[in-house]
Amino acid sequence: MRFLGRKSYIPCLAHVINLICDNVLKTLKSGSVKDARDLLDKMALSKQDVFSQDNARGAVAKVRILILWVLRHSQRQQDWAKVSPNKKVEYDVETRWNSTHDMIQAFLKLRKEWDKFIADHPQLEALAISDHEYILLAQIVKVLNPFKVHTSLMSEECATLMSSLAIY
């Protein structure tokens, strides 16, 4: 094979997958971990613990805010434990799109528990997830799942060009 400078460049598959998944989430206005933290920090400073429609954006952003809101206070964690004993709340990290996939997937598995938790906390009314948003969240998981599966498979073994052809 002849080297042709930039034309011979082969981008890192993991980086390409990351860019694709980040773009999907950004297009869906999922917000970011930083956005969720900033919102909750601002609310804590103003001693406000009620969400408004302005605070709640896309479905993924709502999920992030709900989970972070629970994790930030021990009483809320105890309230969650009453609704969902032995089921931890999963939260994503900013730099890994696949943790967002895992967070949404776990949230969907605990739909009944989350609906009850939100109903038990009236200040969360603006963050209630509608049926339409649950469908959207399920679709997001469905779209991201092949990337998640392939990334996991590629991480378990020494990746080769042949083993990565399926994702291309």
C-alpha positions as CSV (number, residue, x, y, z in Angstrom):
1,M,0.0,0.0,0.0
2,R,1.4,3.4,-1.0
3,F,1.5,6.2,1.6
4,L,-0.3,9.3,0.3
5,G,0.1,11.7,3.2
6,R,-3.3,13.0,4.5
7,K,-5.2,10.8,1.9
8,S,-3.8,7.7,3.7
9,Y,-5.1,8.9,7.1
10,I,-7.5,6.5,8.7
11,P,-9.5,8.1,11.6
12,C,-9.8,6.4,14.9
13,L,-13.0,4.3,15.0
14,A,-13.7,5.0,18.6
15,H,-13.3,8.8,18.0
16,V,-15.6,8.6,15.0
17,I,-18.2,6.7,17.0
18,N,-17.9,9.2,19.8
19,L,-18.4,12.1,17.4
20,I,-21.5,10.5,15.8
21,C,-23.1,9.7,19.1
22,D,-22.3,13.1,20.6
23,N,-23.9,14.7,17.5
24,V,-27.0,12.6,17.9
25,L,-27.4,13.6,21.5
26,K,-26.7,17.3,20.7
27,T,-29.3,17.3,17.9
28,L,-31.8,16.0,20.4
29,K,-31.1,18.9,22.7
30,S,-30.0,16.5,25.5
31,G,-28.1,19.2,27.3
32,S,-24.9,18.3,29.1
33,V,-23.8,17.2,32.5
34,K,-22.5,20.8,33.1
35,D,-25.9,22.3,32.1
36,A,-27.6,20.1,34.7
37,R,-25.1,20.9,37.4
38,D,-25.2,24.6,36.7
39,L,-29.0,24.6,36.9
40,L,-29.0,22.8,40.3
41,D,-26.2,25.0,41.6
42,K,-28.2,28.1,40.7
43,M,-31.3,26.8,42.3
44,A,-29.3,25.9,45.5
45,L,-27.9,29.4,45.7
46,S,-31.3,31.0,45.3
47,K,-32.8,28.5,47.8
48,Q,-35.3,27.5,45.2
49,D,-36.3,23.8,45.0
50,V,-39.0,24.0,42.4
51,F,-38.5,23.5,38.7
52,S,-40.2,25.5,36.1
53,Q,-40.9,24.7,32.5
54,D,-38.0,26.9,31.6
55,N,-35.7,24.5,33.4
56,A,-36.8,21.4,31.6
57,R,-35.7,21.0,28.1
58,G,-35.4,17.8,26.2
59,A,-36.2,14.4,27.6
60,V,-32.5,13.4,28.2
61,A,-31.9,16.8,29.9
62,K,-34.9,16.1,32.2
63,V,-33.5,12.6,33.1
64,R,-30.1,14.1,33.9
65,I,-31.6,16.8,36.1
66,L,-33.8,14.3,37.9
67,I,-31.0,11.9,38.7
68,L,-28.6,14.6,39.7
69,W,-31.2,16.2,41.9
70,V,-31.7,12.9,43.7
71,L,-28.0,12.2,44.1
72,R,-27.2,15.7,45.5
73,H,-29.1,15.2,48.8
74,S,-29.1,12.3,51.2
75,Q,-32.8,12.7,52.1
76,R,-33.7,12.5,48.4
77,Q,-31.6,9.4,48.1
78,Q,-33.5,7.9,51.0
79,D,-36.8,8.9,49.3
80,W,-35.6,7.1,46.2
81,A,-34.7,4.0,48.2
82,K,-38.3,3.9,49.6
83,V,-39.7,3.9,46.0
84,S,-37.1,1.6,44.5
85,P,-35.3,-0.5,47.1
86,N,-32.0,-2.0,46.0
87,K,-32.0,-0.1,42.6
88,K,-29.4,2.5,42.3
89,V,-29.7,5.6,40.3
90,E,-27.3,5.7,37.3
91,Y,-25.8,8.9,36.2
92,D,-23.7,9.7,33.1
93,V,-20.4,11.4,32.8
94,E,-19.7,14.3,30.4
95,T,-16.9,12.7,28.4
96,R,-18.6,9.3,27.6
97,W,-21.6,9.1,25.3
98,N,-22.1,5.4,26.2
99,S,-22.7,6.3,29.9
100,T,-25.6,8.5,28.7
101,H,-26.9,5.4,26.8
102,D,-26.6,3.4,30.1
103,M,-28.3,6.2,32.1
104,I,-31.3,6.4,29.8
105,Q,-31.6,2.6,29.6
106,A,-31.6,2.3,33.4
107,F,-34.1,5.1,33.6
108,L,-36.5,3.4,31.2
109,K,-36.2,0.1,33.2
110,L,-37.4,2.0,36.3
111,R,-40.2,4.0,34.6
112,K,-42.8,3.1,37.2
113,E,-40.5,3.9,40.1
114,W,-39.5,7.3,38.5
115,D,-43.2,8.2,37.8
116,K,-44.0,7.5,41.4
117,F,-41.0,9.4,42.7
118,I,-42.0,12.4,40.6
119,A,-45.6,12.2,41.7
120,D,-44.4,12.1,45.4
121,H,-42.3,15.3,44.9
122,P,-44.6,18.0,43.5
123,Q,-41.6,20.3,42.9
124,L,-40.6,17.9,40.1
125,E,-43.8,18.3,38.2
126,A,-42.1,20.3,35.4
127,L,-39.7,17.4,34.9
128,A,-42.3,14.7,34.5
129,I,-41.6,12.5,31.5
130,S,-44.5,12.3,29.1
131,D,-45.5,9.2,27.2
132,H,-44.1,10.8,24.0
133,E,-40.8,11.5,25.8
134,Y,-40.6,7.9,27.0
135,I,-41.0,6.8,23.4
136,L,-38.2,9.2,22.4
137,L,-35.9,7.9,25.1
138,A,-36.5,4.4,24.0
139,Q,-35.7,5.4,20.4
140,I,-32.5,7.1,21.5
141,V,-31.4,3.9,23.3
142,K,-32.3,1.9,20.1
143,V,-30.2,4.2,17.9
144,L,-27.2,4.3,20.3
145,N,-27.3,0.5,21.1
146,P,-25.5,-0.7,18.0
147,F,-22.7,1.8,18.7
148,K,-22.6,0.7,22.4
149,V,-22.5,-3.0,21.4
150,H,-19.8,-2.5,18.8
151,T,-17.7,-0.3,21.1
152,S,-17.9,-2.9,23.9
153,L,-16.9,-5.7,21.5
154,M,-14.0,-3.7,20.1
155,S,-12.8,-2.9,23.7
156,E,-12.6,-6.6,24.6
157,E,-10.2,-7.6,22.0
158,C,-7.4,-6.2,19.9
159,A,-9.3,-4.3,17.3
160,T,-8.5,-4.9,13.6
161,L,-9.7,-3.4,10.4
162,M,-11.6,-6.6,9.6
163,S,-13.3,-6.7,13.0
164,S,-14.4,-3.1,12.6
165,L,-15.9,-3.4,9.1
166,A,-19.4,-4.2,10.5
167,I,-19.8,-0.7,12.0
168,Y,-18.6,1.0,8.8
